[in-house]
Amino acid sequence: MAEMHLKNGSQPPINQTKKKKMNKGSYDCEKNEGREGRCFVRFKCSLIHTIQNVLRQRPGWIEVKDDGEWDFNWCLVAWISEHFDHTYMEEHVRINHFRNHYELTRKNLLVKNLKRYRKSLEREVGNTEALRCDFFPCTFVLPSEYHLFVEEFKRGPGSTWIMKPAAKSKGKGIFLFRKLKDIMDWKKDGTFLDDQRDAAQVENYVAQRYIENPYLINGKKFDLRVYVLVTSFAPLKAWLSRDGFARFSHTRFSLMSIDDKYMHLTNVAVQKKSPDYDPEKGCKWQIQQLRRYLTAKHGREKVETLFREMDNIFIRSLQSVQKIMINDKHCFELYGYDILLDQNLKPWLIEVNASPSYAASSQEDYDMKCRMLEDTLNVVDMEGRLTGKEKRVGGYDLMWNDGPVYREDTSPETFDTSCFTANTHLGCVNDRENQLYQLPKPFRGRKRM
């Protein structure tokens, strides 16, 4: 019989004739005469489509509704602020957000934390180290930094800027501008007013210098969606998915028109409303396809440098919030990073998403997201299959474990530490089935806590 351990290491009493009602958050186990014991993970899911399908199809996982007791909760971020502090969780319980996840995913807080981190590096280590944080465009938070923004804006007349709401997604509220008049008109429309003294009433925006020389494929702009899974901030433990995708615009890029959102915004929520959008073709490339394209055009060395620089973005951004994140052993976070490449193959961090969309735009996109979500559950490991020493689980590679994780064929003595490449294989072959086959079967033997 598979045995379960409670928080104090003892085993729960089991009624031989009927299922005993368990305490909050404990595993659901039942034993009948002549039958082998079975163990289940009870889950709740606030989302639909892909993640719900993955959870429902996972062997040994049972969905609970409404106020049912659960062991695993894939919830909306709103649930965290409303219920987290009022919910008792036993040792094994897991939930898919950290309490203050917004420190990395709200656009205004992201830039605030990155700026602070860069200044601390400059002060404590030196300019060389601080320059490795030069991966996000010049950005100001409005209205609080409006006057600083105006000073910077006037230094480069005619340049293009992009305005984004700090807490919205899917391209909502975003527009490009080249004249301060556009901002003044925007202020008069009531988006923020100088006489609004209550900060809670003011919607924060970020004004960001627009990348005017994006890398184009067939004349079209694109950005990358990359998945980073964090299972702890103290110490920092982060996994990088081998899968991801590039999102393309449907209109050829030009700076002659800054009002065409189908040209400048790559969000699928925006692009699918384009008049010439083809739902069969979608607007995505798998990241493996993009890596092959770039390698064929620019050579392996340049592309490997590009991907090392993206590794640096992931780690530095996580380190920028590491000290202020409220770490909790019950929490994990699957971040969706948005990266833009310029013509020089320099990657720029655009934003980080706490709730990246799992809706699929094609069968290929659905299959990729299912694999990625399945392996997210494999890393979180509710079933106790892992030893804790793994460098790879399915399509995830451990890139940071309280320090860089090196590949099997790399030693710290020979490794180039100018960027945090470590044990990462983004855009490489994802032979996850072979790796997963080596793991023990779920609920086999004793549940590891």
C-alpha positions as CSV (number, residue, x, y, z in Angstrom):
1,M,0.0,0.0,0.0
2,A,1.2,3.5,-0.8
3,E,1.9,5.3,2.5
4,M,1.4,9.0,3.2
5,H,3.1,11.1,5.8
6,L,1.5,13.9,7.6
7,K,3.4,17.0,8.6
8,N,4.7,15.4,11.8
9,G,5.7,12.2,10.0
10,S,2.9,10.0,11.4
11,Q,0.5,8.1,9.2
12,P,-3.2,9.0,9.2
13,P,-5.6,6.4,10.6
14,I,-7.6,4.7,7.9
15,N,-11.1,3.2,8.4
16,Q,-11.2,-0.3,6.9
17,T,-14.8,-0.2,5.9
18,K,-15.3,3.3,4.6
19,K,-13.3,6.4,3.7
20,K,-12.4,8.5,6.7
21,K,-13.0,12.2,6.4
22,M,-9.5,13.8,6.2
23,N,-8.2,17.0,7.7
24,K,-7.9,20.1,5.6
25,G,-5.3,19.6,2.8
26,S,-4.4,16.0,3.6
27,Y,-4.1,13.4,0.9
28,D,-7.2,11.3,0.0
29,C,-6.3,7.7,0.6
30,E,-8.6,4.7,0.9
31,K,-8.0,1.0,1.6
32,N,-10.3,-1.8,1.0
33,E,-9.8,-5.5,1.9
34,G,-8.2,-7.4,-1.0
35,R,-7.3,-4.2,-2.8
36,E,-4.0,-2.3,-3.1
37,G,-4.1,1.2,-1.5
38,R,-4.6,4.1,-3.9
39,C,-3.7,7.7,-3.4
40,F,-5.2,10.7,-5.1
41,V,-4.3,14.4,-5.5
42,R,-7.4,16.6,-5.2
43,F,-7.1,19.7,-7.4
44,K,-9.0,22.9,-8.0
45,C,-8.7,24.9,-11.2
46,S,-10.0,28.4,-11.9
47,L,-9.1,28.4,-15.5
48,I,-10.5,26.5,-18.5
49,H,-9.2,25.0,-21.7
50,T,-5.6,23.8,-21.8
51,I,-4.5,23.7,-18.1
52,Q,-7.9,22.3,-17.0
53,N,-7.6,19.5,-19.6
54,V,-4.0,18.7,-18.4
55,L,-5.1,18.5,-14.8
56,R,-8.1,16.3,-15.6
57,Q,-6.1,13.9,-17.7
58,R,-3.4,13.4,-15.1
59,P,-3.5,9.9,-13.6
60,G,-4.5,9.9,-9.9
61,W,-5.7,13.5,-9.9
62,I,-9.3,14.2,-9.0
63,E,-11.1,17.6,-9.5
64,V,-13.0,19.1,-6.6
65,K,-15.6,21.8,-6.9
66,D,-16.7,24.8,-4.8
67,D,-15.6,24.4,-1.2
68,G,-14.2,20.9,-1.5
69,E,-10.9,20.2,0.2
70,W,-7.9,20.4,-2.2
71,D,-4.2,19.5,-2.3
72,F,-3.3,21.5,-5.4
73,N,-4.9,24.8,-6.6
74,W,-4.3,26.4,-10.0
75,C,-6.0,29.7,-9.2
76,L,-6.3,33.2,-10.6
77,V,-4.1,35.9,-9.1
78,A,-7.2,37.5,-7.6
79,W,-7.6,34.5,-5.4
80,I,-4.2,35.1,-3.8
81,S,-5.0,38.6,-2.6
82,E,-8.5,37.6,-1.4
83,H,-7.9,34.2,0.2
84,F,-4.2,33.3,0.7
85,D,-3.8,34.8,4.1
86,H,-7.0,33.2,5.4
87,T,-6.3,29.7,4.2
88,Y,-4.6,27.0,6.2
89,M,-2.3,24.8,4.1
90,E,-0.7,21.6,5.2
91,E,2.9,20.7,4.3
92,H,2.2,19.1,1.0
93,V,-0.3,21.6,-0.5
94,R,0.8,23.6,-3.6
95,I,-0.6,26.7,-5.2
96,N,0.5,28.4,-8.5
97,H,1.3,31.9,-7.3
98,F,3.5,33.6,-4.7
99,R,1.8,36.1,-2.6
100,N,3.5,39.2,-4.1
101,H,4.0,37.9,-7.6
102,Y,3.2,41.3,-8.9
103,E,6.7,42.6,-7.9
104,L,7.9,41.1,-11.1
105,T,4.8,41.1,-13.3
106,R,3.3,44.6,-12.9
107,K,5.1,46.7,-15.4
108,N,5.7,49.7,-13.1
109,L,7.1,47.5,-10.3
110,L,9.2,45.4,-12.7
111,V,11.1,48.5,-13.9
112,K,11.4,49.9,-10.4
113,N,12.9,46.7,-9.1
114,L,15.2,46.3,-12.1
115,K,16.5,49.9,-11.7
116,R,17.1,49.4,-8.0
117,Y,18.9,46.1,-8.6
118,R,21.1,47.7,-11.3
119,K,22.1,50.6,-9.0
120,S,22.9,48.1,-6.2
121,L,25.2,46.2,-8.5
122,E,26.9,49.4,-9.6
123,R,27.4,50.4,-6.0
124,E,28.5,47.1,-4.6
125,V,30.2,45.3,-7.5
126,G,31.0,47.9,-10.2
127,N,29.9,49.2,-13.6
128,T,30.8,46.1,-15.5
129,E,28.4,44.0,-13.6
130,A,25.7,46.6,-13.7
131,L,26.0,46.8,-17.5
132,R,24.8,43.2,-17.6
133,C,21.4,44.6,-16.6
134,D,21.2,46.7,-19.7
135,F,18.4,44.6,-21.2
136,F,15.3,46.7,-20.7
137,P,14.4,49.9,-22.6
138,C,14.5,53.3,-21.0
139,T,11.2,53.4,-19.0
140,F,9.4,55.8,-16.7
141,V,6.4,55.3,-14.5
142,L,3.6,57.8,-15.0
143,P,2.3,59.9,-13.4
144,S,5.0,59.8,-10.6
145,E,7.9,60.2,-13.0
146,Y,6.2,62.4,-15.5
147,H,8.7,65.3,-15.2
148,L,11.7,63.0,-15.5
149,F,10.1,61.5,-18.6
150,V,9.6,64.9,-20.2
151,E,13.3,65.7,-19.7
152,E,14.4,62.5,-21.3
153,F,11.8,62.9,-24.1
154,K,13.1,66.3,-25.0
155,R,16.7,65.0,-25.4
156,G,15.7,62.9,-28.4
157,P,13.0,64.8,-30.4
158,G,11.3,62.7,-33.0
159,S,11.9,59.4,-31.3
160,T,9.1,56.9,-30.8
161,W,7.8,56.0,-27.4
162,I,5.2,53.4,-26.3
163,M,2.6,53.9,-23.5
164,K,1.3,50.8,-21.5
165,P,-1.1,50.4,-18.6
166,A,0.9,49.0,-15.7
167,A,-1.6,46.3,-14.8
168,K,-3.3,45.3,-18.0
169,S,-2.5,42.6,-20.6
170,K,-3.4,41.4,-24.1
171,G,-2.4,44.7,-25.6
172,K,-5.2,46.7,-23.8
173,G,-4.6,50.4,-23.6
174,I,-1.3,50.5,-25.4
175,F,-0.4,53.2,-27.9
176,L,2.7,54.7,-29.6
177,F,3.5,58.4,-29.7
178,R,6.1,60.9,-30.9
179,K,4.8,64.2,-29.5
180,L,4.2,65.4,-26.0
181,K,0.9,66.8,-27.2
182,D,-0.3,63.2,-27.5
183,I,0.4,62.8,-23.8
184,M,-1.2,66.0,-22.9
185,D,-4.4,65.0,-24.8
186,W,-4.3,61.7,-23.0
187,K,-4.0,63.4,-19.6
188,K,-7.0,65.6,-20.4
189,D,-9.1,62.6,-21.3
190,G,-8.9,61.7,-17.6
191,T,-6.4,58.8,-17.6
192,F,-4.6,60.6,-14.8
193,L,-5.0,64.1,-13.5
194,D,-2.7,66.3,-11.5
195,D,-5.5,67.1,-9.0
196,Q,-6.1,63.4,-8.2
197,R,-4.4,63.4,-4.8
198,D,-5.5,59.9,-3.9
199,A,-2.9,57.6,-5.4
200,A,-5.3,54.7,-5.4
201,Q,-7.5,56.5,-7.9
202,V,-4.6,57.0,-10.4
203,E,-4.0,54.3,-13.0
204,N,-0.3,53.8,-13.4
205,Y,1.2,53.7,-16.9
206,V,4.8,53.1,-18.1
207,A,6.3,55.2,-20.9
208,Q,9.0,53.2,-22.6
209,R,11.3,54.0,-25.4
210,Y,10.1,52.0,-28.4
211,I,12.6,49.6,-30.0
212,E,12.7,51.2,-33.5
213,N,14.9,48.6,-35.1
214,P,13.3,45.2,-34.3
215,Y,14.5,42.1,-35.9
216,L,12.2,41.3,-38.8
217,I,11.4,38.0,-40.6
218,N,9.7,38.5,-43.9
219,G,9.3,42.1,-43.0
220,K,7.3,41.4,-39.9
221,K,7.9,42.1,-36.3
222,F,7.8,39.4,-33.6
223,D,8.6,38.7,-30.0
224,L,9.3,35.6,-28.0
225,R,7.3,34.0,-25.2
226,V,9.5,31.9,-22.9
227,Y,8.4,30.0,-19.8
228,V,10.4,30.1,-16.5
229,L,9.2,28.1,-13.6
230,V,10.3,29.2,-10.1
231,T,9.8,26.8,-7.2
232,S,11.5,28.9,-4.6
233,F,12.9,32.4,-4.1
234,A,14.8,31.5,-0.8
235,P,17.0,30.0,-2.1
236,L,16.3,30.9,-5.7
237,K,15.5,27.8,-7.7
238,A,14.4,28.3,-11.4
239,W,13.7,26.0,-14.3
240,L,13.7,27.0,-18.0
241,S,11.4,25.3,-20.5
242,R,12.9,24.1,-23.7
243,D,9.6,25.1,-25.5
244,G,8.2,28.5,-26.3
245,F,7.2,30.4,-29.4
246,A,7.6,33.5,-31.5
247,R,4.5,35.7,-32.0
248,F,4.3,37.6,-35.3
249,S,2.4,40.6,-36.5
250,H,0.3,40.3,-39.6
251,T,1.3,43.6,-41.1
252,R,4.8,44.4,-42.5
253,F,6.7,46.7,-40.1
254,S,7.2,50.4,-40.8
255,L,7.8,53.4,-38.7
256,M,5.8,55.5,-41.2
257,S,2.6,54.6,-39.3
258,I,2.6,54.3,-35.5
259,D,-1.2,54.0,-35.2
260,D,-1.5,50.5,-36.7
261,K,-1.7,48.1,-33.8
262,Y,-1.6,45.1,-36.1
263,M,1.9,46.2,-37.2
264,H,3.4,47.1,-33.8
265,L,1.7,44.8,-31.2
266,T,2.3,41.1,-31.5
267,N,-0.2,40.0,-28.9
268,V,-2.4,37.2,-30.2
269,A,-5.4,38.8,-28.6
270,V,-4.7,41.8,-30.9
271,Q,-3.6,39.9,-34.1
272,K,-6.6,37.6,-34.2
273,K,-8.8,40.7,-34.8
274,S,-6.7,41.6,-37.9
275,P,-8.8,41.5,-41.1
276,D,-6.4,39.1,-42.8
277,Y,-5.9,36.8,-39.8
278,D,-6.0,33.1,-40.7
279,P,-6.9,30.9,-37.7
280,E,-5.6,27.8,-39.5
281,K,-2.1,29.3,-39.9
282,G,-2.1,31.4,-36.7
283,C,0.8,33.8,-36.1
284,K,3.3,31.7,-34.3
285,W,6.6,29.8,-34.8
286,Q,7.8,27.2,-32.3
287,I,11.0,28.5,-30.7
288,Q,12.9,25.5,-32.1
289,Q,11.9,26.7,-35.6
290,L,13.1,30.2,-34.9
291,R,16.4,29.0,-33.5
292,R,17.1,26.9,-36.6
293,Y,16.2,29.9,-38.8
294,L,18.6,32.2,-36.9
295,T,21.3,29.7,-36.9
296,A,21.1,29.2,-40.6
297,K,21.2,32.9,-41.2
298,H,23.7,34.1,-38.6
299,G,25.7,31.0,-37.6
300,R,25.8,28.9,-34.5
301,E,28.1,31.1,-32.5
302,K,26.0,34.3,-32.7
303,V,22.8,32.5,-31.9
304,E,24.4,30.8,-28.9
305,T,25.5,34.2,-27.7
306,L,21.9,35.5,-28.1
307,F,20.4,32.6,-26.1
308,R,23.1,33.1,-23.4
309,E,22.0,36.8,-23.1
310,M,18.4,35.7,-22.7
311,D,19.5,33.4,-19.9
312,N,21.1,36.4,-18.3
313,I,17.8,38.3,-18.5
314,F,15.9,35.5,-16.8
315,I,18.3,35.2,-13.9
316,R,18.9,38.9,-13.4
317,S,15.2,39.7,-13.4
318,L,14.5,37.0,-10.8
319,Q,17.4,38.2,-8.6
320,S,16.1,41.8,-8.8
321,V,13.0,40.7,-6.8
322,Q,14.5,37.8,-4.8
323,K,15.0,39.8,-1.6
324,I,11.5,41.2,-1.6
325,M,9.5,38.2,-2.7
326,I,7.5,36.5,0.1
327,N,8.8,33.0,-0.2
328,D,6.5,30.2,0.7
329,K,7.1,26.5,0.4
330,H,3.5,26.0,-0.8
331,C,4.0,28.3,-3.8
332,F,5.4,28.1,-7.3
333,E,5.1,30.4,-10.2
334,L,5.1,29.8,-14.0
335,Y,6.2,33.1,-15.6
336,G,5.7,34.0,-19.2
337,Y,8.6,36.2,-20.3
338,D,8.2,38.4,-23.4
339,I,11.5,39.1,-25.2
340,L,12.0,41.3,-28.3
341,L,15.1,41.0,-30.5
342,D,16.6,44.0,-32.4
343,Q,18.5,44.0,-35.6
344,N,21.7,43.4,-33.8
345,L,20.4,40.2,-32.2
346,K,20.2,41.9,-28.8
347,P,17.4,40.6,-26.6
348,W,15.2,43.1,-24.7
349,L,12.9,42.3,-21.8
350,I,9.5,43.7,-22.6
351,E,7.5,42.3,-19.7
352,V,6.9,39.3,-17.5
353,N,3.4,37.7,-17.1
354,A,2.1,36.0,-13.9
355,S,-0.8,34.4,-15.8
356,P,0.5,33.8,-19.4
357,S,-2.3,32.7,-21.7
358,Y,-2.7,28.9,-22.1
359,A,-5.3,29.3,-24.8
360,A,-4.1,27.6,-28.0
361,S,-4.2,29.2,-31.5
362,S,-3.5,26.0,-33.3
363,Q,-3.1,22.2,-32.7
364,E,0.6,22.6,-32.6
365,D,0.3,25.4,-30.1
366,Y,-2.1,23.3,-28.0
367,D,0.3,20.3,-28.0
368,M,3.3,22.5,-27.0
369,K,1.4,24.0,-24.1
370,C,0.1,20.7,-22.9
371,R,3.7,19.3,-22.8
372,M,4.9,22.4,-20.9
373,L,2.1,22.3,-18.4
374,E,2.4,18.5,-17.8
375,D,6.1,19.0,-17.1
376,T,5.3,21.9,-14.8
377,L,3.3,19.4,-12.7
378,N,6.2,17.0,-13.0
379,V,8.6,19.5,-11.5
380,V,6.2,20.6,-8.7
381,D,6.0,16.8,-8.0
382,M,2.9,16.2,-6.0
383,E,3.4,12.5,-6.5
384,G,6.9,12.3,-4.9
385,R,8.7,10.9,-7.9
386,L,11.8,13.1,-7.7
387,T,14.9,12.9,-5.6
388,G,15.6,16.6,-5.5
389,K,18.9,16.2,-7.4
390,E,17.5,16.3,-10.9
391,K,19.0,18.8,-13.4
392,R,16.2,18.0,-15.9
393,V,12.6,17.0,-15.6
394,G,10.8,16.4,-18.9
395,G,11.1,19.6,-21.0
396,Y,12.5,21.7,-18.1
397,D,16.2,22.3,-17.3
398,L,17.3,23.5,-13.9
399,M,19.2,26.7,-14.6
400,W,19.6,28.1,-11.1
401,N,19.7,26.4,-7.8
402,D,21.1,28.9,-5.3
403,G,23.7,29.4,-8.0
404,P,24.3,28.5,-11.6
405,V,23.7,24.9,-12.6
406,Y,26.3,23.8,-15.1
407,R,25.8,21.3,-17.9
408,E,27.1,17.9,-17.5
409,D,30.0,18.6,-20.0
410,T,30.9,22.0,-18.4
411,S,33.0,22.7,-15.4
412,P,33.1,26.0,-13.5
413,E,36.8,26.3,-14.4
414,T,36.2,26.4,-18.1
415,F,32.7,27.9,-18.2
416,D,32.4,31.5,-19.5
417,T,30.5,33.3,-16.7
418,S,30.0,36.6,-18.5
419,C,26.4,35.5,-18.9
420,F,24.4,32.9,-17.0
421,T,24.1,30.2,-19.6
422,A,24.3,27.3,-17.2
423,N,22.2,24.2,-17.8
424,T,19.8,25.7,-20.4
425,H,18.5,24.3,-23.7
426,L,15.9,26.8,-24.9
427,G,14.9,26.1,-28.4
428,C,16.8,22.8,-28.5
429,V,15.3,19.4,-29.1
430,N,12.8,18.5,-26.5
431,D,13.0,14.7,-26.1
432,R,11.0,14.8,-22.9
433,E,9.4,11.4,-23.2
434,N,12.8,9.6,-23.0
435,Q,13.7,11.6,-19.9
436,L,10.3,11.1,-18.2
437,Y,10.5,7.4,-18.8
438,Q,13.4,7.2,-16.4
439,L,11.4,8.6,-13.5
440,P,9.5,6.3,-11.0
441,K,5.9,5.8,-11.6
442,P,3.5,8.1,-9.7
443,F,2.3,7.0,-6.2
444,R,4.8,4.2,-6.2
445,G,5.9,3.4,-2.6
446,R,6.1,6.2,0.0
447,K,5.1,9.8,-0.7
448,R,8.1,12.1,-0.2
449,M,7.3,15.3,1.6
